[in-house]
Amino acid sequence: PRSTLFPYTTLFRSQVAGAVLVSQSTVRILRELDEVRLDVFKVFLGSVGVAAILSLLLAGTITHPIRRLRDEASELLDRRGRLRGRFGGSRRADEIGDLARALEQLTHRLAAHQHAVESFASDVSHELKNPLASIRSAAELLAEVEDPADRERFLALVQREVTRMERLLTAVREIGEIDARLEAEAPEPVDLDALLREVVEGFRRRAETVAITLTSPGSPVLVRARAERLHQVFENLLDNALGFSPAGGTIAVTLATNNGATSVRIEDQGPGIPESHRDRIFDRFFTYRPDEPHARDGHTGLGLAIVKAIVEGYGGTVTAGNRAGGGARIEVRLVE
């Protein structure tokens, strides 16, 4: 209890005549303090419960999916570093789902690239076996024949196959450099109209029996690329069209722009592309020239593959088809 002492003094005397003692119980205050403590404890228990629920939700929505991605990543490669599995993806609509789908797409692209590299190595090995086999056979026969004409023929065969191997290895090195360096090269604005005029003029000097026409806006058409790479693209395409064009034929080159995209069509008057080969003409080492019995000697089958690698490296597309009046049509589309 709390007490207060009030001294009682007279107005005229300075002496204490008596005292009044007032007291009040503190039970009500203590009860209120206990209620406050209980409320604080209830809030604490509620906070602990909410924290536990949030922890469970966190574990279910973030921790477990991330742990699953970690486990998939650890099992993704074998001891040699080759892909042996893929991320499974997710249907979740949150950031974890976005990450899982991005990783799934990444592994798909890595698997496709790995398959392309392995296929390329296998194709190169196969292409090199043929001239090596011819060289070995010719060398073995050279040791047995005595006729000078036969020896001369076998020596010419060896020289032809060696030249073929040199062209093949040069093209393989070139396409390997494109795959490795294209994205590292900084693109710059290139006037496609001026570049095509230069390329076409150069081919006109070489093509004595075939006419080459160019249709273009006549004003600068800018695309972001490397001039030397695009020069290589259209040289390969014109060289391919020239190889199929008959004497007196015409190769038409058309440059056009539409909705921020630039297209270049190259059309010839040759035999066209067979339906069975339309999806293969951009494959590496594929060549089809039925009218040339020794077509493999002068063509590596990598010209159009190089075109595709460069164009797609700049975010463009290249397609092939046939003209309505006969002949082949190849179209390159680039983003301005």
C-alpha positions as a LaTeX table, in Angstrom:
\begin{tabular}{lrrr}
\hline
Residue & $x$ (\AA) & $y$ (\AA) & $z$ (\AA) \\
\hline
Pro1 & 0.00 & 0.00 & 0.00 \\
Arg2 & 0.99 & 3.52 & $-0.65$ \\
Ser3 & 0.69 & 6.18 & 2.14 \\
Thr4 & 0.88 & 9.94 & 2.09 \\
Leu5 & 1.35 & 12.08 & 5.19 \\
Phe6 & $-0.27$ & 15.48 & 5.22 \\
Pro7 & 0.98 & 17.64 & 8.14 \\
Tyr8 & $-1.74$ & 19.70 & 9.79 \\
Thr9 & $-0.65$ & 23.09 & 11.09 \\
Thr10 & $-2.55$ & 25.96 & 12.48 \\
Leu11 & $-2.57$ & 29.22 & 10.76 \\
Phe12 & $-1.19$ & 31.01 & 13.74 \\
Arg13 & 0.99 & 28.40 & 15.43 \\
Ser14 & 4.03 & 26.65 & 13.94 \\
Gln15 & 3.47 & 23.34 & 15.61 \\
Val16 & 1.98 & 20.02 & 14.50 \\
Ala17 & $-1.39$ & 19.36 & 15.97 \\
Gly18 & $-2.04$ & 16.06 & 14.13 \\
Ala19 & $-1.51$ & 13.99 & 10.93 \\
Val20 & $-3.77$ & 12.39 & 8.29 \\
Leu21 & $-2.62$ & 9.14 & 6.71 \\
Val22 & $-4.12$ & 8.21 & 3.28 \\
Ser23 & $-3.36$ & 4.82 & 1.69 \\
Gln24 & $-4.31$ & 3.15 & $-1.65$ \\
Ser25 & $-3.92$ & $-0.50$ & $-2.73$ \\
Thr26 & $-1.60$ & $-1.30$ & $-5.75$ \\
Val27 & $-3.37$ & $-4.57$ & $-6.65$ \\
Arg28 & $-5.12$ & $-2.98$ & $-9.64$ \\
Ile29 & $-1.81$ & $-1.68$ & $-11.02$ \\
Leu30 & $-0.12$ & $-5.05$ & $-10.53$ \\
Arg31 & $-3.05$ & $-6.77$ & $-12.27$ \\
Glu32 & $-2.71$ & $-4.43$ & $-15.22$ \\
Leu33 & 1.02 & $-5.11$ & $-15.37$ \\
Asp34 & 0.33 & $-8.84$ & $-15.39$ \\
Glu35 & $-2.15$ & $-8.34$ & $-18.24$ \\
Val36 & 0.48 & $-6.38$ & $-20.19$ \\
Arg37 & 3.02 & $-9.13$ & $-19.60$ \\
Leu38 & 0.50 & $-11.74$ & $-20.76$ \\
Asp39 & $-0.28$ & $-9.75$ & $-23.89$ \\
Val40 & 3.43 & $-9.42$ & $-24.66$ \\
Phe41 & 3.85 & $-13.17$ & $-24.18$ \\
Lys42 & 0.92 & $-13.84$ & $-26.50$ \\
Val43 & 2.48 & $-11.58$ & $-29.13$ \\
Phe44 & 5.76 & $-13.43$ & $-28.70$ \\
Leu45 & 4.09 & $-16.82$ & $-29.14$ \\
Gly46 & 2.23 & $-15.52$ & $-32.19$ \\
Ser47 & 5.48 & $-14.21$ & $-33.68$ \\
Val48 & 7.16 & $-17.55$ & $-33.11$ \\
Gly49 & 4.24 & $-19.32$ & $-34.81$ \\
Val50 & 4.29 & $-16.95$ & $-37.77$ \\
Ala51 & 8.06 & $-17.35$ & $-38.06$ \\
Ala52 & 7.68 & $-21.13$ & $-38.04$ \\
Ile53 & 4.99 & $-21.00$ & $-40.73$ \\
Leu54 & 7.08 & $-18.63$ & $-42.84$ \\
Ser55 & 10.08 & $-20.94$ & $-42.44$ \\
Leu56 & 8.01 & $-23.88$ & $-43.68$ \\
Leu57 & 6.74 & $-21.84$ & $-46.59$ \\
Leu58 & 10.28 & $-20.69$ & $-47.37$ \\
Ala59 & 11.53 & $-24.24$ & $-47.28$ \\
Gly60 & 8.71 & $-25.40$ & $-49.53$ \\
Thr61 & 8.80 & $-22.59$ & $-52.07$ \\
Ile62 & 12.49 & $-21.63$ & $-52.22$ \\
Thr63 & 14.83 & $-23.93$ & $-50.35$ \\
His64 & 13.60 & $-27.27$ & $-51.73$ \\
Pro65 & 13.44 & $-26.10$ & $-55.38$ \\
Ile66 & 16.91 & $-24.57$ & $-55.14$ \\
Arg67 & 18.22 & $-27.77$ & $-53.55$ \\
Arg68 & 16.65 & $-29.74$ & $-56.42$ \\
Leu69 & 18.36 & $-27.47$ & $-58.95$ \\
Arg70 & 21.64 & $-27.95$ & $-57.10$ \\
Asp71 & 21.27 & $-31.73$ & $-57.22$ \\
Glu72 & 20.45 & $-31.63$ & $-60.94$ \\
Ala73 & 23.47 & $-29.41$ & $-61.58$ \\
Ser74 & 25.80 & $-31.77$ & $-59.71$ \\
Glu75 & 24.58 & $-34.71$ & $-61.83$ \\
Leu76 & 24.64 & $-32.81$ & $-65.11$ \\
Leu77 & 28.20 & $-33.67$ & $-66.20$ \\
Asp78 & 30.08 & $-36.92$ & $-66.26$ \\
Arg79 & 33.73 & $-37.33$ & $-65.31$ \\
Arg80 & 34.87 & $-36.25$ & $-68.78$ \\
Gly81 & 32.86 & $-33.06$ & $-68.61$ \\
Arg82 & 30.23 & $-34.15$ & $-71.14$ \\
Leu83 & 26.54 & $-33.50$ & $-70.63$ \\
Arg84 & 24.75 & $-36.60$ & $-69.45$ \\
Gly85 & 21.47 & $-35.03$ & $-68.35$ \\
Arg86 & 19.38 & $-31.88$ & $-68.47$ \\
Phe87 & 17.52 & $-29.63$ & $-66.08$ \\
Gly88 & 13.93 & $-30.72$ & $-65.75$ \\
Gly89 & 12.40 & $-27.26$ & $-65.94$ \\
Ser90 & 9.40 & $-26.14$ & $-63.88$ \\
Arg91 & 5.80 & $-24.98$ & $-64.26$ \\
Arg92 & 6.08 & $-22.47$ & $-61.44$ \\
Ala93 & 5.17 & $-18.89$ & $-62.32$ \\
Asp94 & 7.66 & $-17.25$ & $-59.94$ \\
Glu95 & 11.35 & $-16.40$ & $-60.21$ \\
Ile96 & 12.42 & $-19.94$ & $-59.26$ \\
Gly97 & 10.36 & $-21.29$ & $-62.15$ \\
Asp98 & 11.95 & $-18.73$ & $-64.49$ \\
Leu99 & 15.39 & $-19.83$ & $-63.34$ \\
Ala100 & 14.57 & $-23.52$ & $-63.82$ \\
Arg101 & 13.25 & $-22.92$ & $-67.34$ \\
Ala102 & 16.28 & $-20.79$ & $-68.23$ \\
Leu103 & 18.61 & $-23.55$ & $-67.03$ \\
Glu104 & 16.59 & $-26.12$ & $-68.98$ \\
Gln105 & 16.93 & $-24.06$ & $-72.16$ \\
Leu106 & 20.64 & $-23.59$ & $-71.46$ \\
Thr107 & 21.24 & $-27.32$ & $-71.21$ \\
His108 & 19.25 & $-27.90$ & $-74.43$ \\
Arg109 & 21.49 & $-25.44$ & $-76.25$ \\
Leu110 & 24.63 & $-26.93$ & $-74.73$ \\
Ala111 & 23.50 & $-30.41$ & $-75.75$ \\
Ala112 & 22.80 & $-29.21$ & $-79.29$ \\
His113 & 26.20 & $-27.51$ & $-79.46$ \\
Gln114 & 27.93 & $-30.61$ & $-78.11$ \\
His115 & 26.15 & $-32.75$ & $-80.69$ \\
Ala116 & 27.13 & $-30.33$ & $-83.45$ \\
Val117 & 30.78 & $-30.37$ & $-82.38$ \\
Glu118 & 30.85 & $-34.15$ & $-82.22$ \\
Ser119 & 29.09 & $-34.45$ & $-85.56$ \\
Phe120 & 31.49 & $-31.94$ & $-87.10$ \\
Ala121 & 34.49 & $-33.91$ & $-85.86$ \\
Ser122 & 32.98 & $-37.11$ & $-87.22$ \\
Asp123 & 32.23 & $-35.47$ & $-90.57$ \\
Val124 & 35.75 & $-34.07$ & $-90.85$ \\
Ser125 & 37.19 & $-37.49$ & $-90.08$ \\
His126 & 34.97 & $-39.07$ & $-92.73$ \\
Glu127 & 35.85 & $-36.44$ & $-95.34$ \\
Leu128 & 39.57 & $-36.88$ & $-94.71$ \\
Lys129 & 39.40 & $-40.65$ & $-95.00$ \\
Asn130 & 38.43 & $-40.58$ & $-98.67$ \\
Pro131 & 41.42 & $-38.62$ & $-100.02$ \\
Leu132 & 43.77 & $-40.45$ & $-97.66$ \\
Ala133 & 42.49 & $-43.78$ & $-98.95$ \\
Ser134 & 43.00 & $-42.63$ & $-102.54$ \\
Ile135 & 46.51 & $-41.41$ & $-101.75$ \\
Arg136 & 47.42 & $-44.69$ & $-100.05$ \\
Ser137 & 46.07 & $-46.77$ & $-102.92$ \\
Ala138 & 47.89 & $-44.66$ & $-105.49$ \\
Ala139 & 51.14 & $-44.85$ & $-103.50$ \\
Glu140 & 50.89 & $-48.63$ & $-103.26$ \\
Leu141 & 50.25 & $-48.94$ & $-107.00$ \\
Leu142 & 53.13 & $-46.61$ & $-107.82$ \\
Ala143 & 55.53 & $-49.11$ & $-106.33$ \\
Glu144 & 54.20 & $-51.86$ & $-108.59$ \\
Val145 & 53.63 & $-50.28$ & $-112.00$ \\
Glu146 & 56.41 & $-49.69$ & $-114.50$ \\
Asp147 & 54.55 & $-47.96$ & $-117.28$ \\
Pro148 & 55.41 & $-44.23$ & $-117.26$ \\
Ala149 & 51.87 & $-43.30$ & $-118.29$ \\
Asp150 & 50.39 & $-45.21$ & $-115.36$ \\
Arg151 & 52.89 & $-43.69$ & $-112.97$ \\
Glu152 & 52.03 & $-40.25$ & $-114.27$ \\
Arg153 & 48.33 & $-40.95$ & $-113.80$ \\
Phe154 & 48.80 & $-42.11$ & $-110.21$ \\
Leu155 & 51.00 & $-39.12$ & $-109.40$ \\
Ala156 & 48.32 & $-36.81$ & $-110.76$ \\
Leu157 & 45.77 & $-38.59$ & $-108.57$ \\
Val158 & 47.96 & $-38.09$ & $-105.49$ \\
Gln159 & 48.41 & $-34.39$ & $-106.28$ \\
Arg160 & 44.68 & $-33.93$ & $-106.83$ \\
Glu161 & 43.80 & $-35.58$ & $-103.53$ \\
Val162 & 46.46 & $-33.58$ & $-101.66$ \\
Thr163 & 44.99 & $-30.38$ & $-103.11$ \\
Arg164 & 41.55 & $-31.52$ & $-102.06$ \\
Met165 & 42.75 & $-32.13$ & $-98.51$ \\
Glu166 & 44.33 & $-28.68$ & $-98.40$ \\
Arg167 & 41.07 & $-27.04$ & $-99.48$ \\
Leu168 & 39.14 & $-29.13$ & $-96.99$ \\
Leu169 & 41.42 & $-28.30$ & $-94.07$ \\
Thr170 & 41.37 & $-24.62$ & $-94.98$ \\
Ala171 & 37.57 & $-24.60$ & $-95.00$ \\
Val172 & 37.42 & $-26.53$ & $-91.71$ \\
Arg173 & 39.76 & $-24.04$ & $-90.07$ \\
Glu174 & 37.71 & $-21.17$ & $-91.45$ \\
Ile175 & 34.38 & $-22.43$ & $-90.14$ \\
Gly176 & 36.00 & $-23.27$ & $-86.80$ \\
Glu177 & 37.27 & $-19.68$ & $-86.51$ \\
Ile178 & 33.80 & $-18.37$ & $-87.35$ \\
Asp179 & 32.22 & $-20.41$ & $-84.57$ \\
Ala180 & 34.89 & $-19.35$ & $-82.08$ \\
Arg181 & 35.39 & $-15.67$ & $-82.93$ \\
Leu182 & 32.17 & $-14.35$ & $-84.43$ \\
Glu183 & 30.57 & $-13.28$ & $-81.14$ \\
Ala184 & 33.83 & $-11.75$ & $-79.95$ \\
Glu185 & 33.98 & $-9.46$ & $-82.99$ \\
Ala186 & 32.32 & $-6.10$ & $-82.37$ \\
Pro187 & 29.69 & $-5.41$ & $-85.06$ \\
Glu188 & 29.65 & $-2.06$ & $-86.81$ \\
Pro189 & 27.30 & $-0.30$ & $-89.25$ \\
Val190 & 27.79 & $-1.71$ & $-92.75$ \\
Asp191 & 26.24 & $-0.24$ & $-95.90$ \\
Leu192 & 24.83 & $-3.37$ & $-97.49$ \\
Asp193 & 23.97 & $-1.57$ & $-100.73$ \\
Ala194 & 27.57 & $-0.51$ & $-101.33$ \\
Leu195 & 28.92 & $-3.89$ & $-100.24$ \\
Leu196 & 26.67 & $-5.79$ & $-102.68$ \\
Arg197 & 27.66 & $-3.48$ & $-105.51$ \\
Glu198 & 31.31 & $-4.24$ & $-104.83$ \\
Val199 & 30.76 & $-8.00$ & $-104.65$ \\
Val200 & 28.58 & $-8.11$ & $-107.77$ \\
Glu201 & 31.05 & $-6.02$ & $-109.76$ \\
Gly202 & 33.84 & $-8.42$ & $-108.83$ \\
Phe203 & 31.83 & $-11.43$ & $-110.00$ \\
Arg204 & 30.86 & $-9.73$ & $-113.24$ \\
Arg205 & 34.53 & $-9.64$ & $-114.18$ \\
Arg206 & 34.83 & $-13.38$ & $-113.56$ \\
Ala207 & 31.52 & $-14.56$ & $-115.00$ \\
Glu208 & 32.02 & $-14.27$ & $-118.74$ \\
Thr209 & 28.97 & $-16.31$ & $-119.83$ \\
Val210 & 26.54 & $-15.44$ & $-117.02$ \\
Ala211 & 24.89 & $-12.07$ & $-116.44$ \\
Ile212 & 24.56 & $-10.76$ & $-112.89$ \\
Thr213 & 21.98 & $-8.09$ & $-112.09$ \\
Leu214 & 21.55 & $-6.09$ & $-108.89$ \\
Thr215 & 18.31 & $-4.45$ & $-107.78$ \\
Ser216 & 18.65 & $-2.22$ & $-104.71$ \\
Pro217 & 17.20 & 1.01 & $-103.26$ \\
Gly218 & 20.23 & 2.96 & $-104.43$ \\
Ser219 & 20.67 & 4.51 & $-101.00$ \\
Pro220 & 22.58 & 3.33 & $-97.91$ \\
Val221 & 21.08 & 0.28 & $-96.19$ \\
Leu222 & 22.77 & $-0.15$ & $-92.83$ \\
Val223 & 23.05 & $-3.38$ & $-90.88$ \\
Arg224 & 25.17 & $-4.16$ & $-87.83$ \\
Ala225 & 27.81 & $-6.73$ & $-88.71$ \\
Arg226 & 31.39 & $-6.99$ & $-89.91$ \\
Ala227 & 31.97 & $-5.99$ & $-93.52$ \\
Glu228 & 34.46 & $-8.79$ & $-94.18$ \\
Arg229 & 32.04 & $-11.41$ & $-92.86$ \\
Leu230 & 29.15 & $-10.19$ & $-95.03$ \\
His231 & 31.51 & $-9.99$ & $-97.98$ \\
Gln232 & 32.29 & $-13.66$ & $-97.39$ \\
Val233 & 28.58 & $-14.53$ & $-97.16$ \\
Phe234 & 27.61 & $-13.02$ & $-100.51$ \\
Glu235 & 30.75 & $-14.20$ & $-102.26$ \\
Asn236 & 29.92 & $-17.78$ & $-101.24$ \\
Leu237 & 26.30 & $-17.39$ & $-102.34$ \\
Leu238 & 27.21 & $-15.89$ & $-105.72$ \\
Asp239 & 29.90 & $-18.50$ & $-106.26$ \\
Asn240 & 27.32 & $-21.22$ & $-105.53$ \\
Ala241 & 24.78 & $-19.65$ & $-107.92$ \\
Leu242 & 27.45 & $-19.23$ & $-110.58$ \\
Gly243 & 28.38 & $-22.89$ & $-110.31$ \\
Phe244 & 24.81 & $-23.96$ & $-111.15$ \\
Ser245 & 24.00 & $-21.31$ & $-113.75$ \\
Pro246 & 24.00 & $-22.37$ & $-117.42$ \\
Ala247 & 25.86 & $-20.40$ & $-120.07$ \\
Gly248 & 23.78 & $-17.40$ & $-121.06$ \\
Gly249 & 21.83 & $-17.48$ & $-117.81$ \\
Thr250 & 21.21 & $-14.67$ & $-115.34$ \\
Ile251 & 21.82 & $-14.37$ & $-111.61$ \\
Ala252 & 19.49 & $-11.82$ & $-110.01$ \\
Val253 & 20.51 & $-10.18$ & $-106.72$ \\
Thr254 & 17.75 & $-8.19$ & $-104.98$ \\
Leu255 & 18.22 & $-6.02$ & $-101.89$ \\
Ala256 & 15.08 & $-4.86$ & $-100.07$ \\
Thr257 & 14.06 & $-3.52$ & $-96.65$ \\
Asn258 & 10.79 & $-4.07$ & $-94.82$ \\
Asn259 & 9.77 & $-3.23$ & $-91.22$ \\
Gly260 & 13.29 & $-2.99$ & $-89.86$ \\
Ala261 & 14.54 & $-6.13$ & $-91.60$ \\
Thr262 & 16.82 & $-6.34$ & $-94.62$ \\
Ser263 & 16.59 & $-9.16$ & $-97.13$ \\
Val264 & 18.91 & $-10.16$ & $-99.95$ \\
Arg265 & 17.65 & $-12.67$ & $-102.53$ \\
Ile266 & 19.99 & $-14.43$ & $-104.93$ \\
Glu267 & 18.21 & $-16.29$ & $-107.75$ \\
Asp268 & 19.76 & $-18.32$ & $-110.54$ \\
Gln269 & 18.44 & $-20.17$ & $-113.59$ \\
Gly270 & 20.04 & $-23.50$ & $-112.82$ \\
Pro271 & 18.36 & $-26.86$ & $-112.15$ \\
Gly272 & 17.02 & $-25.79$ & $-108.76$ \\
Ile273 & 17.13 & $-27.66$ & $-105.48$ \\
Pro274 & 15.59 & $-31.14$ & $-105.27$ \\
Glu275 & 12.94 & $-31.43$ & $-102.58$ \\
Ser276 & 14.85 & $-34.21$ & $-100.87$ \\
His277 & 17.91 & $-31.95$ & $-100.50$ \\
Arg278 & 16.27 & $-28.66$ & $-99.57$ \\
Asp279 & 16.78 & $-29.21$ & $-95.83$ \\
Arg280 & 20.37 & $-30.40$ & $-96.28$ \\
Ile281 & 22.03 & $-27.81$ & $-98.48$ \\
Phe282 & 23.26 & $-25.83$ & $-95.46$ \\
Asp283 & 24.68 & $-28.95$ & $-93.77$ \\
Arg284 & 28.42 & $-29.18$ & $-93.49$ \\
Phe285 & 30.16 & $-31.20$ & $-96.21$ \\
Phe286 & 26.95 & $-31.67$ & $-98.19$ \\
Thr287 & 27.25 & $-31.10$ & $-101.93$ \\
Tyr288 & 25.04 & $-32.27$ & $-104.76$ \\
Arg289 & 26.23 & $-31.72$ & $-108.33$ \\
Pro290 & 25.02 & $-34.62$ & $-110.47$ \\
Asp291 & 26.28 & $-32.98$ & $-113.67$ \\
Glu292 & 29.85 & $-32.88$ & $-112.35$ \\
Pro293 & 31.41 & $-36.36$ & $-111.98$ \\
His294 & 34.33 & $-34.96$ & $-109.97$ \\
Ala295 & 32.36 & $-32.39$ & $-107.98$ \\
Arg296 & 33.96 & $-33.48$ & $-104.71$ \\
Asp297 & 37.37 & $-32.54$ & $-106.07$ \\
Gly298 & 36.55 & $-28.84$ & $-106.36$ \\
His299 & 33.89 & $-28.36$ & $-103.67$ \\
Thr300 & 34.20 & $-29.00$ & $-99.94$ \\
Gly301 & 30.48 & $-28.66$ & $-99.14$ \\
Leu302 & 31.25 & $-25.98$ & $-96.55$ \\
Gly303 & 30.44 & $-22.80$ & $-98.50$ \\
Leu304 & 26.75 & $-22.64$ & $-97.59$ \\
Ala305 & 27.48 & $-23.93$ & $-94.08$ \\
Ile306 & 29.78 & $-20.93$ & $-93.58$ \\
Val307 & 27.01 & $-18.65$ & $-94.88$ \\
Lys308 & 24.57 & $-20.07$ & $-92.34$ \\
Ala309 & 27.04 & $-19.82$ & $-89.45$ \\
Ile310 & 27.78 & $-16.15$ & $-90.16$ \\
Val311 & 24.18 & $-15.07$ & $-90.80$ \\
Glu312 & 22.79 & $-16.82$ & $-87.74$ \\
Gly313 & 25.69 & $-15.46$ & $-85.70$ \\
Tyr314 & 24.37 & $-11.96$ & $-86.45$ \\
Gly315 & 20.82 & $-12.93$ & $-85.51$ \\
Gly316 & 19.62 & $-13.37$ & $-89.08$ \\
Thr317 & 18.21 & $-16.26$ & $-91.08$ \\
Val318 & 19.02 & $-17.88$ & $-94.41$ \\
Thr319 & 16.51 & $-19.98$ & $-96.37$ \\
Ala320 & 16.55 & $-21.81$ & $-99.68$ \\
Gly321 & 13.88 & $-22.63$ & $-102.21$ \\
Asn322 & 13.12 & $-22.71$ & $-105.93$ \\
Arg323 & 11.95 & $-20.00$ & $-108.31$ \\
Ala324 & 8.61 & $-20.38$ & $-110.04$ \\
Gly325 & 10.27 & $-20.32$ & $-113.45$ \\
Gly326 & 13.06 & $-22.71$ & $-112.50$ \\
Gly327 & 16.29 & $-22.26$ & $-110.65$ \\
Ala328 & 17.24 & $-21.85$ & $-107.02$ \\
Arg329 & 16.53 & $-18.95$ & $-104.69$ \\
Ile330 & 18.45 & $-18.27$ & $-101.48$ \\
Glu331 & 17.33 & $-15.45$ & $-99.20$ \\
Val332 & 19.32 & $-13.87$ & $-96.39$ \\
Arg333 & 17.50 & $-11.80$ & $-93.76$ \\
Leu334 & 19.39 & $-9.48$ & $-91.44$ \\
Val335 & 18.20 & $-7.11$ & $-88.71$ \\
Glu336 & 19.01 & $-3.47$ & $-89.36$ \\
\hline
\end{tabular}
